[in-house]
């Protein structure tokens, strides 16, 4: 038998009494903490973080992106969700794309490929951006500090620039094939000679990412609110650039947009907890279904990372994903059995099909409609392709124990690749979430809203605030959030240990597993029929999404936070 050295990476757990912000970049977390120090609340901190992260982590989110926020007010016990998902342009239809051969497939759902990859890249691929409206709506309704104050850190970071973190430089270099074809994107994110921006390396210089056009766009928003983006000069610049290159977004599309506020959110009991999430167009319902299927299993008794516990987690993931593909989508297009999917009765029904001694790799979708008084039609076809996604997430709990979790995405790294001249705004490629081929409920069409895998989720325990959590990482986000919550709530881990721990992911027959899982557990899973694929986590690759979470430790009267142990993700707390 051979042994070998292994890479061991981790980060310290952040502990605070008065508030913590966890984000995918330290400067974004610092922007949020600055608001708490100025007397702002969790919403102020989250909005400042949301605007700042799009400046310092520009390939994942920003003013051209899509966002979903869930917030809980501890004084009133009220929770709200702000849905900043994006509708497709009013002029889009399947005929705008030239389809390639039936055997040529691409993307996370395996849609037909298109000429020039036009549904993923370029001027036909953006949906109407939702992130600015999501953040501004949250601030207008629930923030305490002036808008100009909350947006000041993002403006400062764009105007003065931020020294490039090695991870940010690495991603920009890795995505050069998306950057180079677009002159405005290339001008901003490479050196004048076209070479990659330099990271801090031994004996080398470190570039500063300066974005003056983006700073001016942010200023217009700070002065005029949503009208500073969706109307006026910014909207005119976006629409003019789109029109000049055959794009579809118009000033009318932008002016018509506003984020939707859900006063009635998804609140689902789970053991002595309550799970809180946005009810539509995100991954949290699938997180909740996974947990509901496992609700009556004593995973801690089976042992952490044991083959028995992992088997149950895999089987729950498989069923909830097959149900996601079959039943979840835009409820304005087709009925969605949301209450049925997260109900006690349906979870018990799905649980009865799990054999503790045998894998079911070919398990399909169930029928949640008998558990909900309605009838409907399946929405999204399943796929064994697993999308990575270009997403960010941030979580906040303040001194009053108000909680916020927010996810924002551009779709693919650098989204569509389009930066309308004069704006500094990288536009999303939200069209990629829809089938470019006509004839299905999820074919591209005017005004259709996309569904993301982002899963910002809040947890109450015994009626008190407990966890704010979310993650980037494509559809692996869903299984990451569920497993980190199990690690915290079932296994009693602190948030950093819960996030660093190895995980598994499946959406169908194939199961991905972290190579840090004990060999004996992997052998046990193989012995009962699981089809396993190893995935290694390295210093430059996180195979199973990148969560962050803030947790209330009621016994100690403290907040604790954890972030993904690779890259610039950082939690910052104040005493």
C-alpha positions, 0 to 999 in steps of 0.5 A, a space after each residue: 500500500 502506498 501513501 502520498 503527501 496531500 495538499 492541506 488548505 484552510 482559512 481561519 473562522 471569523 468570530 464577531 459580536 457586532 456583525 460579519 460580512 462574508 464575500 468572495 473578495 476581501 475588498 467587497 467584504 470590507 465595503 460591507 463592514 464599512 457600512 456596519 461601522 457607520 451605523 448601517 444595517 445588514 441590508 446596507 452592508 449587503 448592498 455595498 458589498 454587492 456593488 463593490 464585488 462587481 468591481 473587484 471580481 468583474 468576471 462573475 458579477 456586476 451591473 450587467 448581471 442577475 441577482 437574488 437576495 433573501 433578507 430576514 428582519 429579526 425585530 419583526 420576524 419578517 422575511 422578504 426575497 428580492 428577485 433580480 432575475 432577468 427577462 429576455 429582450 422583447 425582440 428575441 425569438 428562436 429564429 434569431 439563432 442559426 442552429 447547428 447539427 442535431 449532434 452538436 450540443 453545448 452548455 449546461 443543459 445540452 441545447 443545440 449549438 448555434 452558429 458563432 455560439 451566439 446564444 452564449 457569446 456576443 450581442 444576441 446573448 444578454 438578458 435584461 440586467 437585474 442586479 442593479 434593481 435588486 440591490 437598489 430595491 433592497 436599499 430603498 425599502 430596507 436600508 438606513 444609510 444614504 444611497 451615496 454612502 452605500 455606493 461610495 466604496 464601489 465608486 472608489 474601487 472603480 475609480 482608484 483601482 484595486 491591486 490585482 489578487 493572484 486569483 483574479 489575475 489567474 481567472 482573467 488569463 484563463 478566460 483570455 479566449 472570451 476577452 480577446 474577441 471583444 475590443 472593449 472587454 480586452 481594453 479594460 482587462 488586459 495590458 495595452 499590448 494585450 498581455 494578461 494583467 499581472 498578479 503579485 508574484 515573486 520578483 514581479 510587479 502587480 497591476 492595478 485594475 482601474 475602471 473609470 467608465 464603470 466609476 462614472 456609471 456607478 456615480 449616475 446610479 448613486 445620484 439617480 437610483 434605478 433611473 441612473 441605470 435603466 433610463 437616461 445616459 446609461 440606458 442610451 449607451 447600452 442600447 446604442 451599442 447593442 443596436 450598432 452590433 445587431 444586439 436585441 436589448 433596447 432602451 424600452 427593455 431596460 426602462 420596463 424592468 424592475 426587480 420583483 419583491 416577494 413579501 411571501 417567501 418560501 418558509 419550510 419547517 425542517 426539524 427544529 429549524 425553518 428554511 427561508 428562501 426565494 420562491 421562484 427562479 433559483 436553486 433554493 427549492 432544490 436545496 430544501 427538497 434535498 434536506 426534506 428527503 433527509 429530514 428523518 435520517 440520523 446522519 451523525 449516527 452513521 458517521 461523517 463521510 461514511 459510505 452509509 451517510 454519503 449514500 443517503 445524501 447522494 440519493 436525495 440529491 439525485 431525486 431532488 435534481 430530477 424533480 428540478 429538471 422536470 418541474 421547476 421553471 418560470 411560473 408565468 410560463 407553466 404551473 410549478 408544484 413548488 409547495 408539493 416539492 418541499 412538502 412533508 408528504 412528498 419528501 416521505 414519498 421520495 424517501 420510500 424509494 431509497 434503498 439503504 443498501 443499493 444505489 438507484 443511478 437511473 432514478 427519474 423524476 417523481 410526481 409532486 402534483 398529488 401533494 399540491 392541489 393543482 395540475 401542471 406540465 414538466 418544464 425543464 429537460 434533464 441533463 448530465 452536463 454540469 454547468 460551472 457558472 460565473 457567480 458570486 455570493 455574499 452573506 451578512 448578519 449584523 449586530 441585531 441578527 438581521 440576516 441577508 444572503 445574496 447571489 449574483 451572476 453574469 452567467 459565464 465568465 465575463 458573461 456575453 463578453 459585451 461591454 457597451 462603449 462608455 459604460 464599463 458594464 459587462 453584460 450577462 449571457 442569460 440567453 444561454 439558460 434557454 433552448 435556442 431551438 423552437 417548440 418547447 416551454 423553455 425555448 427563447 422568447 420575449 420576456 421569459 425569466 431565467 432560472 438560476 442555480 443560485 441558492 441564497 438561503 437563511 435558517 432559523 433554529 428554534 425561532 431564532 436567526 441561525 445561518 445565512 448561506 449561499 455559494 457560486 459554482 453553477 448547479 453544484 451550488 445546490 448540493 454545496 449549500 445543502 451539504 454545508 447546512 447538514 455539516 452545521 446542523 447535523 454534524 455540529 461543525 463550525 462554518 469554516 470546517 463545514 465549508 472546507 469539508 469534502 462533498 459529493 455531487 450528482 444530478 443523475 447517474 454519475 456521482 462526482 466525489 472529492 478525492 479527500 473522501 476516505 478510500 473506504 467510503 468510496 469503495 463502499 459506495 462503489 460496492 452498492 452500485 454508485 457510478 463515481 467520478 473523482 474530482 480533485 481540489 487544488 490551490 487553483 481549482 474548487 471542484 464543488 462550488 465555493 460557499 460562504 456562510 455566517 452562523 449565529 452561536 447563541 450559546 456564546 453570543 457570537 457570530 461565526 463565519 466561514 468562506 471557501 478556503 481557496 482564492 480571495 474569499 474573505 469574511 470580515 467581522 467587527 467587535 
